[in-house]
């Protein structure tokens, strides 16, 4: 695992990010990267996380490891928090209005977050509809 973390750090440095701090939690299979790049990185962060995750997953697969998750400057952690808040608000709206609430299209990971978060609520039901990039979660009152 130490060689995996070293490889990740080398790649991040070669990308040109300043003084990266790389942490790999083998148990949760999460790579956390922190860099101080100022405001210009913010707009590029979603794509950078996606691309880095793709590269690191290929390396992990080659080393016999399962899938890993990459987060840069807590982008993914914050995104997960926002999705959970959106799901809770939509569930409240569905119960109050006694109607269906359609969430915006999301990738499979984000839809799973919604389904997991709302699975404990006995007053609503969640279902995914659509195909490809247009797949979304529909929240229905029971």
N, C-alpha and C positions, 0 to 999 in steps of 0.2 A: 504494500500500500504506500510505503514511503516513496518508492520509485514513481508510482502513479502521481502522487502529489507533486513531486519534483518535476515530472514531465509537464503537468498542468501549469506550474509556475513558469517554466521555461517558455511554453507556448504563449502565455499571457504577456510575458516580457517581450517576446519577439513581435507581438502584435503592436507594441509601442506604447502600452499603457504604463504610466509612471508609478513606480514603487508599489506593485501589486501585493496585496496580502491575500494569500490563498490558504483556505482551510478545507480539508476533506474529512468528512465524518463517515467512516466506513460503515457504521451501523445503519444510519439513515440513507446512506449513499447520496449525500448532498455535498456539492462543491460550492463553497461561499467565497466569492472574490470581492475584495474591496479595493478600489482605486480612487485616486484623487485627480480627476480630470476636469473639474469645473463644470460649467453649465452646458458646454457643447456636447457632452456625452449623453445628457438626458434624452434628447430626441433620437439618438441612435441606440439607446439601451435595449428596447424590445428586440430589435434585429440582432444586436450583439449577443444577447442572452441565447437566442434561438440558434445562432451560428456556432457559438462556443459549445452549447450543449450537444449539438450534432457532432462536432469534432471530438469532444470528450467521450461521448457514448461510443464512437467508433474505437477509440483507444481502449476504453473499458472492455468492450466486447472482445477485442484482440487479446486482452489480458485475462479473459475468462470471467469477467465480472458481469453482473446484471446491469440493467439500466440505471443511470445516475441522473440527478437533477442539478442544474446549474443556476446559481443566483448571483447577480452582480449588483453590488451596492444596495442589496435588499429589494431590488426591483420585483422579483417574483413573490417575495414574502408580502410586500405591500399590495401587489395585484391580487393575491389570494385573499387578503383582508378585505379589499374592495368588493370582490366577487361575493364573499360571504355576507357583507353588509347589503349588497344589492339583492341577494337571494332572500335574506330575512325581510327586507322592505317589501319585496314582491309578494312574499308569503302573507305578510300582514294585509297588504292591499287585496289579495285574492280572497282572504277570509272576510274582510270588512265588506267588500263589494259583492261577495258571493259570485264572483266571475273568474274567468281564466286570465292569467297574466303571462304574456309572452316576453321572455328575456331576449336580449340581442344575441346574434350568432356567436358561438364560442367554440373553441377547440375541445377535443375530448377530455383533456385534463381539467379544464375549467368547468365543463359540464359535470364531471365527476365530483368536483368540489361542491357544486350546487346540490346535486342529488344526495351526497353524503351529509351535508349540513342540514338539509330539510327532511332527511329520512326519519328523524325521531319525532317529527310533528304528526300527530294522529289526525289533524284537521285538514291536511292537504295531501296532494299527490303530485309527483313530478314525472314528466315524460319528455323524452327527446324526440324531436321531429326534424324533418329536412334532410338534406344530403350535403356532404362535403363541407365547404366553408360556410354554407348557409344553415348548418344544423344548429338548433336552438333548444332551449328548455322551456316547456310550458308548465305553469303551476296552476293546479286546479283545486278548488275547495271540495271537501268530501261532505 
